Amino acid sequence: MKRATFLTSALVAAAATGLALTPLAAQDTGDVEAEAEAPAPPSKGEARLAKLLEGRVAGEPVRCIRTLPNQRMQTIDGTAYVYGSGNTIYVQRTRDPSAIDDNNALVTNRFNATQLCRLDITTTVDRVLGFFTGTVFFDDFVPYTRVKPDNRAEG
């Protein structure tokens, strides 16, 4: 009786976790390998960020960036926040980039008036209705600097 109860419990546990109870020879693993080799197409946000970063090289990540009241910030849905313009821009992917939404405004309680740092307390608020929508946890900011073409290599 104990053995039957154990087998029943094992079957229920296997079904709950999604384990397949078919013999290994009967499982088709060819399709799984083909799917693993094919890269997933980039999302719209990743494609937009890649276009923004064309001709730029990533630098060493930094904990804080200098910000000014008129500094440009772009929100790329589900991907990153991009700060600055000109030769160097800073990309902030956050710890949960999928939560980045252009419909939300960032509200930051800064420790320093002229810098934005990874430890600053940042929340999001709905742009239209003004209600709290979440919390943002920053990672280091990655600078991307425009590459200058080397004219000496051409001649």
Backbone bond lengths (Angstrom), bond angles and torsions (degrees), N, CA, C in turn:
res aa  C-N    CA-C-N  psi(-1)  N-CA   C-N-CA  omega(-1)  CA-C   N-CA-C  phi
1 M - - - 1.447 - - 1.521 110.96 -
2 K 1.348 116.77 -38.87 1.452 120.24 -179.64 1.524 110.88 -65.47
3 R 1.354 115.90 -37.05 1.457 119.07 -178.94 1.525 110.67 -66.47
4 A 1.300 118.93 -40.40 1.464 122.41 178.69 1.521 110.37 -64.53
5 T 1.315 117.18 -40.27 1.465 120.53 178.42 1.525 110.21 -65.29
6 F 1.349 117.08 -40.96 1.454 121.12 178.93 1.527 110.86 -63.27
7 L 1.348 117.62 -45.76 1.462 120.76 179.63 1.516 111.16 -63.34
8 T 1.321 117.76 -40.96 1.460 121.16 178.69 1.527 109.61 -63.35
9 S 1.323 117.24 -43.42 1.466 121.49 178.94 1.525 110.50 -63.16
10 A 1.331 116.89 -40.30 1.460 120.87 -179.94 1.521 110.94 -65.94
11 L 1.336 117.30 -39.95 1.465 121.00 178.47 1.519 111.13 -65.83
12 V 1.322 117.53 -41.87 1.463 121.55 178.88 1.525 109.86 -64.00
13 A 1.342 116.69 -43.17 1.461 120.65 179.46 1.526 110.70 -64.56
14 A 1.332 117.32 -41.03 1.458 120.82 179.36 1.526 110.64 -65.17
15 A 1.314 117.33 -40.95 1.460 120.90 178.88 1.523 110.78 -66.29
16 A 1.324 118.10 -37.85 1.462 122.13 -179.06 1.519 111.86 -67.88
17 T 1.319 116.99 -33.04 1.469 119.64 -179.25 1.514 111.94 -91.57
18 G 1.315 118.43 -3.34 1.450 121.73 177.02 1.511 113.64 82.18
19 L 1.306 119.24 17.77 1.457 121.46 178.95 1.516 109.76 -72.02
20 A 1.311 115.51 140.21 1.456 120.36 177.37 1.520 108.84 -85.18
21 L 1.318 116.38 135.38 1.456 120.81 -179.22 1.522 111.41 -104.97
22 T 1.334 117.48 20.03 1.456 120.60 178.20 1.517 109.19 -90.50
23 P 1.328 117.67 154.78 1.464 119.87 177.71 1.522 110.66 -62.15
24 L 1.345 116.50 149.42 1.460 120.90 -177.93 1.521 112.39 -60.22
25 A 1.323 118.07 -33.51 1.458 120.55 -179.15 1.518 110.94 -65.60
26 A 1.326 117.98 -27.45 1.457 121.55 -177.61 1.528 111.84 -83.99
27 Q 1.324 118.64 -15.20 1.462 120.64 -178.46 1.517 109.32 -80.63
28 D 1.332 115.92 139.43 1.459 121.86 178.89 1.521 108.09 -96.98
29 T 1.346 116.58 111.13 1.462 120.35 -178.98 1.522 111.92 -102.39
30 G 1.301 119.07 -5.29 1.463 122.11 -178.78 1.517 112.27 -62.59
31 D 1.332 118.21 -42.88 1.454 121.26 -178.84 1.520 111.73 -68.16
32 V 1.313 117.22 -34.64 1.459 121.10 -179.82 1.519 110.11 -64.47
33 E 1.337 117.39 -42.16 1.454 120.92 179.23 1.522 111.28 -65.88
34 A 1.327 118.02 -39.76 1.459 121.44 179.08 1.523 110.53 -65.15
35 E 1.344 117.26 -39.50 1.456 120.77 179.24 1.523 111.24 -67.85
36 A 1.325 117.52 -35.61 1.459 121.10 -178.72 1.530 111.07 -69.01
37 E 1.319 118.34 -30.27 1.455 122.05 -178.84 1.514 112.29 -77.20
38 A 1.319 118.90 -31.30 1.455 122.39 -177.40 1.529 109.66 -79.25
39 P 1.344 117.12 119.93 1.469 119.07 179.12 1.526 110.55 -71.44
40 A 1.315 114.92 146.53 1.461 119.95 178.81 1.526 108.67 -72.58
41 P 1.323 117.76 143.24 1.457 119.14 178.64 1.530 109.46 -66.47
42 P 1.338 117.64 145.19 1.464 119.56 -178.57 1.528 110.91 -67.00
43 S 1.325 115.07 148.13 1.461 119.88 178.29 1.525 108.73 -72.58
44 K 1.336 116.32 170.04 1.462 120.24 177.90 1.526 110.41 -59.99
45 G 1.335 116.10 -40.67 1.461 120.25 179.63 1.513 112.23 -63.83
46 E 1.337 116.84 -44.67 1.472 120.53 178.84 1.521 110.74 -63.97
47 A 1.338 117.81 -38.96 1.459 121.39 178.77 1.533 110.22 -65.46
48 R 1.338 116.96 -41.34 1.465 121.08 178.71 1.533 110.64 -64.85
49 L 1.328 117.00 -42.10 1.468 120.75 178.66 1.523 110.49 -65.47
50 A 1.324 118.03 -41.66 1.466 121.31 179.08 1.526 110.90 -60.88
51 K 1.330 116.79 -39.99 1.465 120.32 178.42 1.527 110.28 -66.39
52 L 1.318 117.10 -38.72 1.462 121.99 178.75 1.531 111.71 -65.98
53 L 1.335 116.37 -31.78 1.463 121.19 -177.00 1.524 113.97 -92.27
54 E 1.336 118.23 1.21 1.468 120.95 179.11 1.523 109.76 -58.22
55 G 1.332 116.28 133.11 1.450 121.79 178.88 1.519 114.03 78.69
56 R 1.326 117.01 12.53 1.460 121.85 179.91 1.528 109.57 -120.63
57 V 1.331 114.75 153.82 1.457 121.35 179.71 1.525 108.19 -120.51
58 A 1.340 115.83 136.08 1.462 120.99 179.50 1.518 110.34 -72.11
59 G 1.325 115.65 141.71 1.457 121.60 176.52 1.516 110.19 -109.08
60 E 1.323 116.57 -170.71 1.468 122.15 177.77 1.527 109.81 -68.73
61 P 1.321 118.56 132.49 1.472 120.52 177.72 1.532 110.90 -60.37
62 V 1.334 115.33 145.89 1.460 121.85 179.63 1.524 109.47 -123.90
63 R 1.337 116.29 151.74 1.462 121.66 -178.41 1.519 112.17 -76.56
64 C 1.322 117.88 -33.61 1.465 122.39 -176.61 1.526 110.07 -134.47
65 I 1.334 115.40 153.07 1.461 121.08 173.24 1.518 107.96 -127.44
66 R 1.298 115.41 150.27 1.461 120.73 176.99 1.527 107.92 -80.10
67 T 1.325 115.90 131.12 1.460 119.87 179.97 1.517 109.77 -124.58
68 L 1.299 114.73 148.02 1.455 122.33 176.91 1.528 108.00 -122.52
69 P 1.327 117.93 156.06 1.468 119.46 -178.16 1.525 114.01 -58.12
70 N 1.328 117.37 -31.02 1.466 119.56 -178.57 1.524 113.38 -98.35
71 Q 1.338 117.31 12.29 1.463 120.51 -179.03 1.533 110.04 -72.54
72 R 1.293 114.73 140.95 1.457 121.18 -177.32 1.523 111.48 -78.64
73 M 1.342 116.69 138.96 1.452 122.44 173.87 1.531 108.08 -133.42
74 Q 1.323 115.68 131.08 1.463 120.97 177.58 1.518 109.31 -114.31
75 T 1.319 116.02 140.51 1.455 121.55 174.92 1.520 107.72 -107.31
76 I 1.321 116.67 122.43 1.461 121.51 177.13 1.525 106.12 -109.09
77 D 1.336 115.54 108.85 1.470 121.89 -174.44 1.519 112.66 -47.47
78 G 1.328 115.11 130.35 1.457 122.10 174.81 1.516 115.33 65.28
79 T 1.347 117.31 12.77 1.461 118.76 -174.14 1.523 113.29 -132.75
80 A 1.344 117.86 -64.22 1.462 119.88 -172.55 1.522 111.65 -166.56
81 Y 1.336 114.32 164.87 1.459 122.89 166.06 1.519 105.89 -104.47
82 V 1.328 116.94 138.67 1.465 121.54 -179.74 1.525 107.68 -121.82
83 Y 1.336 115.94 124.88 1.459 122.44 -177.96 1.514 110.29 -111.31
84 G 1.345 115.12 140.28 1.450 120.90 173.16 1.509 113.35 93.68
85 S 1.322 114.16 177.55 1.458 122.36 176.86 1.521 106.76 -155.83
86 G 1.314 116.82 174.31 1.460 119.68 -179.13 1.516 111.69 89.56
87 N 1.341 115.90 -144.39 1.460 120.25 -175.06 1.520 113.84 -69.69
88 T 1.349 117.80 -34.48 1.460 120.21 -177.70 1.523 110.04 -124.46
89 I 1.320 114.82 129.70 1.460 120.98 173.21 1.529 107.78 -123.54
90 Y 1.315 116.23 156.35 1.466 121.30 -177.86 1.522 109.18 -117.38
91 V 1.319 116.05 131.31 1.457 122.12 -179.23 1.524 108.69 -106.89
92 Q 1.327 115.36 128.74 1.461 122.71 178.54 1.532 107.47 -119.37
93 R 1.322 116.83 105.91 1.463 120.86 -178.21 1.523 112.71 -84.96
94 T 1.292 119.39 -16.38 1.465 126.12 -177.26 1.526 110.70 63.65
95 R 1.310 115.77 171.96 1.467 119.89 -179.78 1.515 112.02 -78.50
96 D 1.355 117.51 -20.64 1.466 121.66 177.92 1.526 108.81 -135.42
97 P 1.348 117.15 78.66 1.462 119.61 -176.32 1.529 114.23 -61.27
98 S 1.328 117.83 -25.02 1.468 119.26 -178.83 1.526 111.92 -64.60
99 A 1.337 118.01 -19.65 1.464 121.35 -179.61 1.528 112.81 -85.32
100 I 1.326 118.49 -5.46 1.469 121.25 -179.20 1.522 108.67 -71.82
101 D 1.333 115.66 125.53 1.455 121.62 -176.00 1.523 109.49 -137.54
102 D 1.325 116.69 128.83 1.461 122.19 -179.25 1.530 112.21 -65.67
103 N 1.328 117.87 -18.51 1.464 121.27 179.66 1.524 112.24 -78.35
104 N 1.327 117.39 -7.25 1.461 121.65 -179.20 1.521 110.20 -106.76
105 A 1.328 115.60 145.28 1.463 121.72 174.86 1.520 108.57 -100.44
106 L 1.330 116.63 142.60 1.462 121.59 176.95 1.522 109.80 -84.62
107 V 1.314 116.30 134.55 1.459 122.39 174.29 1.523 105.89 -121.72
108 T 1.341 116.57 118.40 1.459 120.48 -173.81 1.515 111.07 -118.70
109 N 1.323 116.02 128.33 1.463 122.15 170.63 1.516 105.79 -96.17
110 R 1.316 116.58 103.16 1.458 121.94 -173.63 1.519 111.54 -89.83
111 F 1.325 114.21 149.89 1.451 120.98 172.06 1.524 110.15 -85.13
112 N 1.352 117.46 -20.43 1.452 122.96 -177.85 1.529 107.26 -137.73
113 A 1.314 117.72 133.76 1.462 121.63 -175.16 1.524 114.04 -68.83
114 T 1.327 118.31 -24.45 1.464 120.49 -175.57 1.521 113.62 -108.38
115 Q 1.327 117.71 1.55 1.456 120.29 179.91 1.525 110.80 -130.00
116 L 1.311 114.52 149.88 1.459 122.04 171.46 1.519 105.77 -114.60
117 C 1.329 116.47 123.16 1.459 120.38 -174.76 1.520 111.33 -121.44
118 R 1.307 115.83 162.75 1.461 121.53 -177.72 1.522 112.80 -64.68
119 L 1.332 118.92 -21.95 1.460 121.46 -179.59 1.526 113.75 -95.62
120 D 1.334 117.85 0.74 1.458 119.84 177.46 1.526 109.92 -64.55
121 I 1.319 115.82 146.90 1.467 121.01 -179.52 1.527 108.18 -85.58
122 T 1.328 115.72 114.88 1.457 121.16 -175.95 1.519 110.04 -125.07
123 T 1.320 115.48 131.28 1.461 121.45 176.42 1.522 108.42 -123.74
124 T 1.316 116.01 168.13 1.454 120.54 176.53 1.518 109.30 -118.37
125 V 1.330 114.61 147.37 1.459 122.40 -178.35 1.522 107.65 -133.54
126 D 1.322 116.81 139.29 1.455 121.14 176.78 1.529 108.88 -60.14
127 R 1.331 117.59 129.68 1.472 121.84 -176.36 1.523 113.24 -64.51
128 V 1.308 117.89 -31.46 1.459 120.98 -175.45 1.518 111.78 -90.82
129 L 1.317 117.55 -52.63 1.459 121.36 -173.50 1.524 113.97 -92.70
130 G 1.326 117.59 -18.05 1.453 121.44 175.21 1.509 116.27 79.27
131 F 1.337 118.81 13.00 1.462 119.19 179.13 1.526 111.42 -91.16
132 F 1.328 115.53 154.03 1.462 124.00 -179.69 1.517 109.73 -61.55
133 T 1.351 116.00 132.04 1.471 119.58 179.17 1.522 113.61 -120.31
134 G 1.330 118.24 -12.31 1.462 118.14 178.63 1.508 113.54 165.09
135 T 1.319 114.31 -177.51 1.456 123.02 178.85 1.518 108.70 -122.42
136 V 1.326 116.35 142.26 1.458 121.59 -179.78 1.524 108.80 -112.65
137 F 1.323 116.19 130.57 1.454 122.27 176.39 1.521 107.92 -111.72
138 F 1.331 115.61 108.74 1.456 121.10 -178.05 1.523 111.71 -75.50
139 D 1.336 114.68 150.16 1.454 123.48 166.81 1.523 105.96 -104.00
140 D 1.322 117.49 -170.88 1.457 120.02 175.87 1.526 109.69 -64.89
141 F 1.319 115.87 152.34 1.455 122.50 177.41 1.524 108.03 -87.89
142 V 1.328 117.02 133.70 1.467 120.96 -179.32 1.528 108.38 -105.41
143 P 1.361 116.95 116.50 1.465 119.38 178.22 1.530 111.08 -79.08
144 Y 1.313 115.60 138.75 1.463 121.97 174.32 1.516 106.91 -122.01
145 T 1.345 116.06 119.03 1.453 121.93 -176.35 1.518 109.97 -109.74
146 R 1.323 115.29 137.64 1.461 121.40 179.57 1.522 109.34 -64.47
147 V 1.339 116.85 134.27 1.465 122.89 179.79 1.519 108.19 -85.21
148 K 1.342 115.00 129.71 1.460 119.97 177.06 1.518 108.68 -85.88
149 P 1.344 117.24 131.46 1.468 118.36 178.88 1.522 110.57 -65.66
150 D 1.326 116.10 142.47 1.465 121.75 179.97 1.523 108.35 -90.39
151 N 1.330 116.64 104.60 1.467 121.92 -178.13 1.515 111.70 -69.74
152 R 1.332 118.92 -27.40 1.472 121.40 -178.24 1.517 111.41 -68.24
153 A 1.323 118.86 -27.36 1.463 121.70 -178.17 1.523 111.36 -71.14
154 E 1.330 117.91 -23.17 1.462 120.85 -177.15 1.531 111.98 -77.40
155 G 1.308 118.82 -32.32 1.462 121.46 -172.26 1.446 111.62 -95.38
